[in-house]
Amino acid sequence: MLTAAVVVPVAGAAVVLAARRWAEPVVRAVAVAVAAVPLALLLAAWARFDTSSRAPFQLVEEADWIPSLGVSWRVGVDGIALAVALASAVVFVAAIAYPADTGGRPRQYYAWFLFLEGVSLGLFLSLDLLVFYVFFDLSLVGMYFLIARWGHGDRRRAALKFFLYTLAGSLVMLLGILGLYVASDPRSFDMAALIAGQPLAGEPVRAGLVLLALMVGLGVKTPMVPLHTWLPPAHVNAPGPASAVLAGVLLKMGTFGMIRIPASMLREAFADWAPVIAAAAVVSIVYGALVALGQTNLKARIAYTSINHMGYTVLGIAVAGALVTGEEQGRRLALTGATVEMVAHGLITGALFLVAGSFWQRAQDYELGSYGGLAGPAPRLATATTVAAFASLGLPGLAGFVAEVQIFLGTFAVYPLLAGLALLGVLVTAALFLQMLQQLFAGELPAPRRGFPDLRPAETAALGALLALVLAIGVYPRWLLDLVDATSALLIPGG
């Protein structure tokens, strides 16, 4: 089942690419149908997932790949992986279904999206460290071509910077992965064995160096300040659906990797450095919000809020790994909040980038000052943007609030000063989104924007699906929290 969720979209990409006689509407319909298969399979996996089980991973599928190195095709899920994979599958279906200018190359466009879906889900479901790394690197390839071929502006330079920057980070991470492999006995890339064995326990220097390598590589992907400079140009120049996948899925590879690898396999070293990681997260939170407030480009503003929101996720992970005696409940709450933040951010920011893509298709302009008064001619666009913006700023009743309140409650229990500083990011985020909504939809409608088209049915359906989930998590989060908290309880006993 889980293997099929990875293989089907990759195979679908090959079929779509080979179908030279298919018209664009047919290619798009087939791509949407193929992208929906992993979502259906993951929903079936969710139905089979036992939240009361004490097993670290469930629904495990395994086959030898390179036995001499201890490398196998291993896939499986815990509550965290299943939640993130499900959200990623939803974002992919919405992004592929969203209308876009394929530049006369629909087969290649949709094939790269399907390829990206397969490797992304492969990473979240992988239980082998080397396979994880393979998928981590393959994700760069798909996104590079989507930006370089179907982006706009200085797209080739942005794509090259994205690729080289993140490839350099992944190579540093590879050193950390090899450090874990060499320290294991018997040597293996099996994630479950590495988590159980804690190969570098009691060796603070070696463990610290391995931790540094892993955090640099994962920090670039997240991204954390100051490893973030590739992100804004990549987003600004990418097509809207590609930006939705980049923010909604690919950034989660960094934070998910932090939970799965350093926080789980290097518990002692991660705990020693947790205050530093938490402080770096707060820097990302405040910096991302402040720089976003200064952006006049719609896409750049949303891009910098991703740095802000991923900072919340890293803060929750750092708190969860702090190993502070007597604060197990707060740490568990922070880990659950960090996971919900990954899900919420994927859905919310994915929707915001799809909205930005609609602005570009209609006017080829991201400058906020070029708009105003659009609530009249485009009420559906105004409604979708407003709901997504309020969710992103953490309004109660929406998914962002559910995630952030858990992260802050957990952080106050462990690092109260850092929690207080991080609250500044919430205030600035509220200001930047309210200002954005005012500039886009309030005031007088500029003459060039008269007759501005509202959302088309396909756009409304895709955004509606994402925002319905945002509302469902905000109003009744238990269905998601039960899934995630089952794993949080195993990783942080006594919470």
DRENMIFI-240033 format. One record per residue (C-alpha): residue in three letters; x, y, z. Coordinates in Angstrom, 2 decimals. Layout:
N
{pt ALA,{X,Y,Z}}
...
This chain:
495
{pt MET,{0.00,0.00,0.00}}
{pt LEU,{2.68,2.53,1.02}}
{pt THR,{5.01,1.38,-1.75}}
{pt ALA,{2.21,1.90,-4.25}}
{pt ALA,{1.70,5.45,-2.95}}
{pt VAL,{5.28,6.18,-4.01}}
{pt VAL,{5.42,4.17,-7.24}}
{pt VAL,{2.06,5.13,-8.78}}
{pt PRO,{2.77,8.86,-9.31}}
{pt VAL,{6.28,8.15,-10.66}}
{pt ALA,{4.85,5.58,-13.09}}
{pt GLY,{2.07,8.03,-13.93}}
{pt ALA,{4.68,10.65,-14.77}}
{pt ALA,{6.24,8.26,-17.29}}
{pt VAL,{2.84,7.51,-18.85}}
{pt VAL,{1.90,11.18,-19.13}}
{pt LEU,{5.27,12.03,-20.64}}
{pt ALA,{4.90,9.29,-23.25}}
{pt ALA,{1.34,10.25,-24.28}}
{pt ARG,{2.28,12.54,-27.16}}
{pt ARG,{-1.18,12.60,-28.77}}
{pt TRP,{-3.15,13.61,-25.69}}
{pt ALA,{-4.63,17.12,-25.65}}
{pt GLU,{-3.81,19.32,-22.67}}
{pt PRO,{-7.22,18.87,-20.93}}
{pt VAL,{-6.78,15.09,-21.13}}
{pt VAL,{-3.22,15.25,-19.78}}
{pt ARG,{-4.37,17.41,-16.89}}
{pt ALA,{-7.33,15.15,-16.05}}
{pt VAL,{-5.11,12.06,-16.08}}
{pt ALA,{-2.50,13.80,-13.92}}
{pt VAL,{-5.13,14.79,-11.35}}
{pt ALA,{-6.50,11.23,-11.27}}
{pt VAL,{-3.02,9.74,-10.81}}
{pt ALA,{-2.17,12.28,-8.09}}
{pt ALA,{-5.34,11.32,-6.22}}
{pt VAL,{-4.33,7.63,-6.02}}
{pt PRO,{-1.66,8.15,-3.31}}
{pt LEU,{-4.13,10.27,-1.35}}
{pt ALA,{-6.66,7.43,-1.45}}
{pt LEU,{-3.99,4.90,-0.43}}
{pt LEU,{-2.87,7.08,2.49}}
{pt LEU,{-6.46,7.51,3.63}}
{pt ALA,{-6.73,3.71,3.63}}
{pt ALA,{-3.50,3.56,5.65}}
{pt TRP,{-4.99,6.03,8.12}}
{pt ALA,{-8.05,3.79,8.50}}
{pt ARG,{-5.73,0.88,9.37}}
{pt PHE,{-3.47,2.89,11.68}}
{pt ASP,{-3.79,1.86,15.35}}
{pt THR,{-3.32,4.86,17.64}}
{pt SER,{-3.18,2.59,20.69}}
{pt SER,{-0.26,0.53,19.38}}
{pt ARG,{3.14,0.80,21.09}}
{pt ALA,{5.00,-0.12,17.91}}
{pt PRO,{7.19,2.77,16.72}}
{pt PHE,{6.17,2.22,13.08}}
{pt GLN,{3.19,0.53,11.48}}
{pt LEU,{2.28,-0.84,8.03}}
{pt VAL,{5.96,-1.55,7.38}}
{pt GLU,{6.97,-2.89,3.96}}
{pt GLU,{10.55,-4.06,3.40}}
{pt ALA,{12.72,-5.58,0.67}}
{pt ASP,{16.50,-5.87,0.40}}
{pt TRP,{18.16,-3.36,-1.90}}
{pt ILE,{21.93,-3.29,-1.16}}
{pt PRO,{22.39,-6.01,1.51}}
{pt SER,{26.15,-5.50,1.76}}
{pt LEU,{25.56,-1.96,3.05}}
{pt GLY,{22.50,-2.79,5.10}}
{pt VAL,{20.30,-0.74,2.75}}
{pt SER,{16.73,-1.86,2.15}}
{pt TRP,{13.54,-0.51,0.69}}
{pt ARG,{11.78,0.16,3.97}}
{pt VAL,{8.60,2.20,4.22}}
{pt GLY,{6.24,2.62,7.12}}
{pt VAL,{4.43,5.27,9.14}}
{pt ASP,{3.99,6.67,12.58}}
{pt GLY,{1.36,9.31,13.36}}
{pt ILE,{3.66,12.19,12.43}}
{pt ALA,{4.70,10.75,9.06}}
{pt LEU,{1.13,9.81,8.17}}
{pt ALA,{-0.19,13.29,8.98}}
{pt VAL,{2.51,15.06,6.94}}
{pt ALA,{2.21,12.62,4.01}}
{pt LEU,{-1.57,13.03,3.89}}
{pt ALA,{-1.31,16.83,3.88}}
{pt SER,{1.34,16.64,1.16}}
{pt ALA,{-0.87,14.44,-1.02}}
{pt VAL,{-3.72,16.93,-0.66}}
{pt VAL,{-1.46,19.85,-1.66}}
{pt PHE,{-0.25,17.94,-4.74}}
{pt VAL,{-3.78,17.19,-5.93}}
{pt ALA,{-4.76,20.86,-5.51}}
{pt ALA,{-1.61,22.14,-7.23}}
{pt ILE,{-1.94,19.79,-10.20}}
{pt ALA,{-5.66,20.56,-10.57}}
{pt TYR,{-5.08,24.32,-10.42}}
{pt PRO,{-5.19,26.01,-13.85}}
{pt ALA,{-1.75,27.10,-15.05}}
{pt ASP,{0.00,28.26,-18.19}}
{pt THR,{1.97,25.20,-19.26}}
{pt GLY,{3.68,27.05,-22.10}}
{pt GLY,{2.61,24.48,-24.66}}
{pt ARG,{4.31,21.65,-22.76}}
{pt PRO,{1.57,20.13,-20.62}}
{pt ARG,{3.01,16.60,-20.65}}
{pt GLN,{6.35,17.71,-19.22}}
{pt TYR,{4.71,20.10,-16.74}}
{pt TYR,{2.40,17.52,-15.21}}
{pt ALA,{5.01,14.75,-15.39}}
{pt TRP,{7.38,16.75,-13.20}}
{pt PHE,{4.61,17.35,-10.67}}
{pt LEU,{3.81,13.65,-10.49}}
{pt PHE,{7.49,12.79,-10.19}}
{pt LEU,{7.78,15.27,-7.32}}
{pt GLU,{4.77,13.75,-5.59}}
{pt GLY,{6.30,10.29,-5.72}}
{pt VAL,{9.70,11.30,-4.33}}
{pt SER,{8.14,13.56,-1.68}}
{pt LEU,{5.90,10.83,-0.34}}
{pt GLY,{8.83,8.42,-0.57}}
{pt LEU,{10.81,10.64,1.78}}
{pt PHE,{8.01,10.95,4.36}}
{pt LEU,{7.33,7.21,4.30}}
{pt SER,{10.96,6.02,4.20}}
{pt LEU,{12.42,4.07,7.11}}
{pt ASP,{15.88,3.71,5.59}}
{pt LEU,{18.31,6.59,6.04}}
{pt LEU,{20.00,6.23,2.65}}
{pt VAL,{16.67,5.94,0.83}}
{pt PHE,{15.56,9.06,2.71}}
{pt TYR,{18.63,10.86,1.37}}
{pt VAL,{18.00,9.67,-2.21}}
{pt PHE,{14.48,11.08,-2.14}}
{pt PHE,{15.74,14.25,-0.44}}
{pt ASP,{18.05,14.90,-3.41}}
{pt LEU,{15.62,13.81,-6.13}}
{pt SER,{13.12,16.43,-4.96}}
{pt LEU,{15.59,19.10,-6.07}}
{pt VAL,{15.47,17.87,-9.67}}
{pt GLY,{11.72,18.16,-10.15}}
{pt MET,{11.47,21.60,-8.57}}
{pt TYR,{14.48,22.88,-10.51}}
{pt PHE,{12.81,22.16,-13.85}}
{pt LEU,{9.43,23.52,-12.76}}
{pt ILE,{11.04,26.85,-11.83}}
{pt ALA,{13.51,27.05,-14.71}}
{pt ARG,{11.05,26.08,-17.47}}
{pt TRP,{7.65,27.36,-16.29}}
{pt GLY,{8.60,30.20,-13.99}}
{pt HIS,{8.84,33.88,-14.87}}
{pt GLY,{11.20,36.78,-14.32}}
{pt ASP,{14.77,35.69,-13.63}}
{pt ARG,{13.61,32.09,-13.37}}
{pt ARG,{16.77,30.35,-14.53}}
{pt ARG,{18.99,32.12,-12.03}}
{pt ALA,{16.48,31.50,-9.23}}
{pt ALA,{16.27,27.81,-10.17}}
{pt LEU,{20.05,27.48,-10.27}}
{pt LYS,{20.45,29.16,-6.88}}
{pt PHE,{17.78,26.90,-5.41}}
{pt PHE,{19.43,23.78,-6.79}}
{pt LEU,{23.04,24.57,-5.88}}
{pt TYR,{22.22,25.96,-2.43}}
{pt THR,{20.04,23.04,-1.38}}
{pt LEU,{22.36,20.47,-3.00}}
{pt ALA,{25.25,21.87,-0.96}}
{pt GLY,{23.14,21.54,2.17}}
{pt SER,{22.20,17.96,1.32}}
{pt LEU,{25.87,17.03,0.85}}
{pt VAL,{26.65,18.37,4.32}}
{pt MET,{23.72,16.34,5.64}}
{pt LEU,{25.15,13.26,3.91}}
{pt LEU,{28.27,13.58,6.07}}
{pt GLY,{26.04,13.42,9.15}}
{pt ILE,{24.20,10.39,7.78}}
{pt LEU,{27.50,8.61,7.15}}
{pt GLY,{28.59,9.52,10.67}}
{pt LEU,{25.53,7.77,12.06}}
{pt TYR,{26.09,4.76,9.83}}
{pt VAL,{29.74,4.34,10.81}}
{pt ALA,{28.87,4.65,14.51}}
{pt SER,{26.12,2.01,14.37}}
{pt ASP,{26.84,-1.57,15.36}}
{pt PRO,{26.01,-3.56,13.32}}
{pt ARG,{26.26,-0.95,10.61}}
{pt SER,{22.89,-0.19,9.13}}
{pt PHE,{20.77,2.56,7.60}}
{pt ASP,{17.64,1.15,9.26}}
{pt MET,{15.99,4.14,10.95}}
{pt ALA,{14.20,2.06,13.57}}
{pt ALA,{17.48,0.35,14.55}}
{pt LEU,{19.34,3.68,14.71}}
{pt ILE,{16.64,5.23,16.88}}
{pt ALA,{16.66,2.26,19.24}}
{pt GLY,{20.46,2.00,19.32}}
{pt GLN,{21.38,5.70,19.78}}
{pt PRO,{24.79,5.02,18.14}}
{pt LEU,{26.62,8.14,19.42}}
{pt ALA,{25.28,8.20,22.98}}
{pt GLY,{27.98,9.17,25.46}}
{pt GLU,{30.22,10.73,22.78}}
{pt PRO,{29.38,14.45,22.94}}
{pt VAL,{32.08,15.66,20.54}}
{pt ARG,{31.39,13.21,17.70}}
{pt ALA,{27.67,13.43,18.26}}
{pt GLY,{27.85,17.22,18.21}}
{pt LEU,{29.66,17.24,14.87}}
{pt VAL,{27.18,14.82,13.33}}
{pt LEU,{24.31,16.90,14.73}}
{pt LEU,{25.81,20.04,13.20}}
{pt ALA,{26.06,18.43,9.76}}
{pt LEU,{22.50,17.16,9.91}}
{pt MET,{21.08,20.47,11.15}}
{pt VAL,{22.89,22.48,8.47}}
{pt GLY,{21.51,20.29,5.68}}
{pt LEU,{18.01,20.20,7.13}}
{pt GLY,{18.20,23.88,8.07}}
{pt VAL,{18.82,24.84,4.44}}
{pt LYS,{15.76,22.88,3.35}}
{pt THR,{13.49,24.27,6.08}}
{pt PRO,{14.87,27.05,5.69}}
{pt MET,{16.26,28.67,8.85}}
{pt VAL,{17.98,32.05,9.04}}
{pt PRO,{20.73,32.58,7.78}}
{pt LEU,{20.37,29.57,5.44}}
{pt HIS,{17.26,30.96,3.79}}
{pt THR,{18.47,33.20,0.98}}
{pt TRP,{17.57,30.76,-1.80}}
{pt LEU,{13.88,30.77,-0.86}}
{pt PRO,{12.50,34.23,-1.82}}
{pt PRO,{13.81,34.27,-5.42}}
{pt ALA,{12.72,30.66,-5.93}}
{pt HIS,{9.19,31.49,-4.82}}
{pt VAL,{8.90,34.82,-6.62}}
{pt ASN,{9.96,33.34,-9.95}}
{pt ALA,{8.22,29.95,-9.73}}
{pt PRO,{4.73,29.32,-11.16}}
{pt GLY,{2.03,29.50,-8.49}}
{pt PRO,{1.33,25.74,-8.23}}
{pt ALA,{5.07,25.01,-7.97}}
{pt SER,{5.37,27.57,-5.16}}
{pt ALA,{2.46,25.85,-3.41}}
{pt VAL,{4.33,22.52,-3.53}}
{pt LEU,{7.65,24.11,-2.57}}
{pt ALA,{6.15,25.73,0.54}}
{pt GLY,{3.49,23.14,1.31}}
{pt VAL,{5.61,20.01,0.87}}
{pt LEU,{9.33,20.47,0.20}}
{pt LEU,{10.02,22.76,3.18}}
{pt LYS,{8.51,20.10,5.44}}
{pt MET,{11.29,17.73,4.43}}
{pt GLY,{13.61,19.83,6.59}}
{pt THR,{11.50,19.89,9.74}}
{pt PHE,{10.25,16.33,9.32}}
{pt GLY,{13.87,15.26,8.92}}
{pt MET,{14.77,17.03,12.17}}
{pt ILE,{12.18,14.97,14.03}}
{pt ARG,{13.05,11.70,12.35}}
{pt ILE,{16.88,11.92,12.38}}
{pt PRO,{18.73,14.19,14.87}}
{pt ALA,{15.96,14.56,17.45}}
{pt SER,{15.31,10.79,17.46}}
{pt MET,{18.74,9.28,16.74}}
{pt LEU,{20.91,11.76,18.69}}
{pt ARG,{18.75,12.46,21.71}}
{pt GLU,{21.57,13.40,24.08}}
{pt ALA,{23.34,15.72,21.63}}
{pt PHE,{20.06,17.25,20.48}}
{pt ALA,{19.09,17.93,24.10}}
{pt ASP,{22.46,19.58,24.76}}
{pt TRP,{22.01,21.92,21.82}}
{pt ALA,{18.24,22.37,22.09}}
{pt PRO,{18.51,25.89,23.62}}
{pt VAL,{20.69,27.02,20.70}}
{pt ILE,{18.31,25.48,18.15}}
{pt ALA,{15.34,27.10,19.91}}
{pt ALA,{17.05,30.49,19.89}}
{pt ALA,{17.82,30.14,16.19}}
{pt ALA,{14.16,29.29,15.60}}
{pt VAL,{13.06,32.48,17.38}}
{pt VAL,{15.43,34.48,15.17}}
{pt SER,{13.75,32.95,12.11}}
{pt ILE,{10.30,33.70,13.54}}
{pt VAL,{10.95,37.38,14.20}}
{pt TYR,{13.21,37.99,11.20}}
{pt GLY,{10.80,36.30,8.78}}
{pt ALA,{7.87,38.36,10.02}}
{pt LEU,{9.73,41.68,10.01}}
{pt VAL,{11.19,41.20,6.52}}
{pt ALA,{7.82,40.03,5.20}}
{pt LEU,{6.23,43.23,6.50}}
{pt GLY,{8.66,45.25,4.37}}
{pt GLN,{7.89,43.41,1.11}}
{pt THR,{5.77,45.11,-1.56}}
{pt ASN,{5.79,41.99,-3.75}}
{pt LEU,{2.90,39.65,-2.93}}
{pt LYS,{4.86,36.47,-3.48}}
{pt ALA,{7.92,37.69,-1.61}}
{pt ARG,{5.73,38.59,1.35}}
{pt ILE,{4.21,35.13,1.47}}
{pt ALA,{7.67,33.56,1.02}}
{pt TYR,{9.09,35.33,4.07}}
{pt THR,{6.08,34.31,6.17}}
{pt SER,{7.10,30.72,5.40}}
{pt ILE,{10.45,31.40,7.11}}
{pt ASN,{8.47,32.77,10.05}}
{pt HIS,{6.10,29.81,10.28}}
{pt MET,{8.74,27.16,9.80}}
{pt GLY,{10.54,28.85,12.70}}
{pt TYR,{7.56,27.96,14.88}}
{pt THR,{7.91,24.35,13.79}}
{pt VAL,{11.63,24.24,14.62}}
{pt LEU,{10.92,25.88,17.98}}
{pt GLY,{8.43,23.14,18.82}}
{pt ILE,{10.91,20.44,17.80}}
{pt ALA,{13.68,22.01,19.90}}
{pt VAL,{11.40,22.18,22.93}}
{pt ALA,{10.34,18.56,22.43}}
{pt GLY,{13.97,17.43,22.39}}
{pt ALA,{15.08,19.43,25.41}}
{pt LEU,{14.86,16.51,27.89}}
{pt VAL,{13.88,18.86,30.74}}
{pt THR,{12.88,16.72,33.71}}
{pt GLY,{9.31,17.25,34.87}}
{pt GLU,{8.17,19.04,31.69}}
{pt GLU,{7.29,15.99,29.63}}
{pt GLN,{3.73,17.21,29.08}}
{pt GLY,{4.94,20.56,27.72}}
{pt ARG,{7.48,18.88,25.46}}
{pt ARG,{4.90,16.48,24.10}}
{pt LEU,{2.53,19.38,23.48}}
{pt ALA,{5.25,21.22,21.58}}
{pt LEU,{5.97,18.20,19.36}}
{pt THR,{2.29,17.74,18.54}}
{pt GLY,{2.04,21.47,17.80}}
{pt ALA,{5.10,21.35,15.53}}
{pt THR,{3.56,18.53,13.50}}
{pt VAL,{0.18,20.26,13.26}}
{pt GLU,{2.05,23.41,12.17}}
{pt MET,{3.61,21.44,9.31}}
{pt VAL,{0.17,20.28,8.21}}
{pt ALA,{-1.47,23.69,8.71}}
{pt HIS,{1.31,25.62,7.00}}
{pt GLY,{1.23,23.27,4.02}}
{pt LEU,{-2.49,23.79,3.50}}
{pt ILE,{-2.57,27.53,4.28}}
{pt THR,{0.54,28.68,2.46}}
{pt GLY,{-0.20,26.31,-0.40}}
{pt ALA,{-3.53,28.13,-0.78}}
{pt LEU,{-1.86,31.55,-0.56}}
{pt PHE,{0.62,30.69,-3.31}}
{pt LEU,{-2.16,29.37,-5.54}}
{pt VAL,{-3.93,32.70,-4.99}}
{pt ALA,{-0.73,34.52,-5.94}}
{pt GLY,{-0.61,32.42,-9.11}}
{pt SER,{-4.12,33.61,-9.98}}
{pt PHE,{-3.02,37.23,-9.61}}
{pt TRP,{-0.11,36.59,-11.99}}
{pt GLN,{-2.28,34.87,-14.59}}
{pt ARG,{-4.66,37.82,-14.64}}
{pt ALA,{-2.26,40.76,-14.47}}
{pt GLN,{1.38,39.50,-14.64}}
{pt ASP,{2.07,41.68,-11.61}}
{pt TYR,{2.81,40.84,-7.96}}
{pt GLU,{3.19,44.43,-6.71}}
{pt LEU,{0.66,45.11,-3.97}}
{pt GLY,{0.52,48.77,-4.95}}
{pt SER,{-0.87,47.82,-8.36}}
{pt TYR,{-4.10,46.55,-6.86}}
{pt GLY,{-6.93,47.75,-4.65}}
{pt GLY,{-10.69,47.46,-4.42}}
{pt LEU,{-10.79,43.92,-5.80}}
{pt ALA,{-13.41,42.75,-3.31}}
{pt GLY,{-16.04,44.12,-5.69}}
{pt PRO,{-15.16,42.44,-9.00}}
{pt ALA,{-13.57,39.32,-7.43}}
{pt PRO,{-15.50,38.37,-4.24}}
{pt ARG,{-14.51,34.68,-4.35}}
{pt LEU,{-10.83,35.58,-4.67}}
{pt ALA,{-11.18,38.06,-1.80}}
{pt THR,{-12.89,35.47,0.41}}
{pt ALA,{-10.31,32.75,-0.23}}
{pt THR,{-7.39,35.11,0.33}}
{pt THR,{-8.92,36.50,3.53}}
{pt VAL,{-9.58,33.06,5.03}}
{pt ALA,{-6.03,31.90,4.19}}
{pt ALA,{-4.50,35.10,5.56}}
{pt PHE,{-6.45,34.91,8.83}}
{pt ALA,{-5.46,31.26,9.19}}
{pt SER,{-1.81,32.16,8.64}}
{pt LEU,{-1.87,34.87,11.29}}
{pt GLY,{-3.29,32.39,13.80}}
{pt LEU,{-6.95,33.40,14.14}}
{pt PRO,{-8.87,31.04,16.50}}
{pt GLY,{-11.15,28.64,14.67}}
{pt LEU,{-8.58,28.01,11.95}}
{pt ALA,{-5.70,25.52,11.69}}
{pt GLY,{-2.87,27.96,12.36}}
{pt PHE,{-4.19,28.73,15.84}}
{pt VAL,{-4.40,25.04,16.82}}
{pt ALA,{-0.74,24.55,15.91}}
{pt GLU,{0.72,27.73,17.35}}
{pt VAL,{-1.10,27.65,20.69}}
{pt GLN,{0.34,24.17,21.39}}
{pt ILE,{3.84,25.28,20.42}}
{pt PHE,{3.64,28.35,22.64}}
{pt LEU,{2.20,26.47,25.61}}
{pt GLY,{4.96,23.87,25.36}}
{pt THR,{7.65,26.53,24.92}}
{pt PHE,{6.44,28.53,27.93}}
{pt ALA,{6.90,25.41,30.05}}
{pt VAL,{10.53,24.93,28.95}}
{pt TYR,{11.89,28.25,27.58}}
{pt PRO,{9.54,31.01,28.79}}
{pt LEU,{11.80,33.86,27.66}}
{pt LEU,{12.04,32.51,24.12}}
{pt ALA,{8.29,32.02,24.05}}
{pt GLY,{7.78,35.67,24.94}}
{pt LEU,{10.14,36.80,22.19}}
{pt ALA,{8.47,34.53,19.64}}
{pt LEU,{5.11,36.17,20.37}}
{pt LEU,{6.45,39.28,18.65}}
{pt GLY,{6.34,37.31,15.42}}
{pt VAL,{2.61,36.71,15.84}}
{pt LEU,{1.97,40.43,16.24}}
{pt VAL,{4.00,41.38,13.17}}
{pt THR,{2.42,38.56,11.13}}
{pt ALA,{-1.05,39.89,11.94}}
{pt ALA,{0.01,43.38,10.82}}
{pt LEU,{1.53,42.22,7.52}}
{pt PHE,{-1.47,40.14,6.49}}
{pt LEU,{-4.03,42.79,7.43}}
{pt GLN,{-2.03,45.35,5.47}}
{pt MET,{-1.87,42.96,2.50}}
{pt LEU,{-5.63,42.41,2.52}}
{pt GLN,{-6.24,46.15,2.72}}
{pt GLN,{-3.96,46.86,-0.23}}
{pt LEU,{-5.46,44.14,-2.40}}
{pt PHE,{-9.17,44.33,-1.72}}
{pt ALA,{-10.08,47.63,-0.01}}
{pt GLY,{-10.08,51.17,-1.34}}
{pt GLU,{-10.69,52.36,-4.88}}
{pt LEU,{-10.39,50.02,-7.83}}
{pt PRO,{-7.57,51.19,-10.16}}
{pt ALA,{-8.64,51.78,-13.76}}
{pt PRO,{-6.39,49.00,-15.18}}
{pt ARG,{-8.05,46.48,-12.83}}
{pt ARG,{-11.66,47.13,-13.87}}
{pt GLY,{-13.17,43.91,-15.06}}
{pt PHE,{-10.66,41.88,-13.03}}
{pt PRO,{-11.82,38.23,-13.38}}
{pt ASP,{-12.91,36.34,-10.29}}
{pt LEU,{-11.84,32.77,-9.53}}
{pt ARG,{-12.84,30.20,-12.12}}
{pt PRO,{-14.63,26.98,-11.01}}
{pt ALA,{-11.44,24.88,-11.05}}
{pt GLU,{-9.59,27.49,-8.96}}
{pt THR,{-12.49,27.76,-6.53}}
{pt ALA,{-12.65,23.98,-6.10}}
{pt ALA,{-8.93,23.60,-5.39}}
{pt LEU,{-8.78,26.50,-2.94}}
{pt GLY,{-12.06,25.45,-1.38}}
{pt ALA,{-10.73,21.96,-0.64}}
{pt LEU,{-7.57,23.30,1.04}}
{pt LEU,{-9.41,25.92,3.08}}
{pt ALA,{-12.14,23.48,4.10}}
{pt LEU,{-9.44,21.34,5.73}}
{pt VAL,{-7.98,24.45,7.37}}
{pt LEU,{-11.40,25.17,8.84}}
{pt ALA,{-11.99,21.53,9.84}}
{pt ILE,{-8.70,21.42,11.78}}
{pt GLY,{-9.47,24.76,13.43}}
{pt VAL,{-13.03,23.92,14.49}}
{pt TYR,{-12.61,20.24,15.40}}
{pt PRO,{-8.90,19.32,15.57}}
{pt ARG,{-9.31,16.08,17.50}}
{pt TRP,{-9.29,13.88,14.38}}
{pt LEU,{-5.79,15.14,13.58}}
{pt LEU,{-4.51,15.52,17.15}}
{pt ASP,{-5.36,11.92,18.05}}
{pt LEU,{-3.24,10.69,15.15}}
{pt VAL,{-0.25,12.91,15.92}}
{pt ASP,{-0.39,12.63,19.70}}
{pt ALA,{-0.21,8.85,19.50}}
{pt THR,{3.37,9.20,18.23}}
{pt SER,{4.22,12.17,20.46}}
{pt ALA,{3.35,9.98,23.46}}
{pt LEU,{5.74,7.27,22.26}}
{pt LEU,{8.61,9.70,21.62}}
{pt ILE,{8.11,11.59,24.90}}
{pt PRO,{6.81,9.12,27.52}}
{pt GLY,{5.14,10.51,30.61}}
{pt GLY,{3.56,13.48,28.86}}
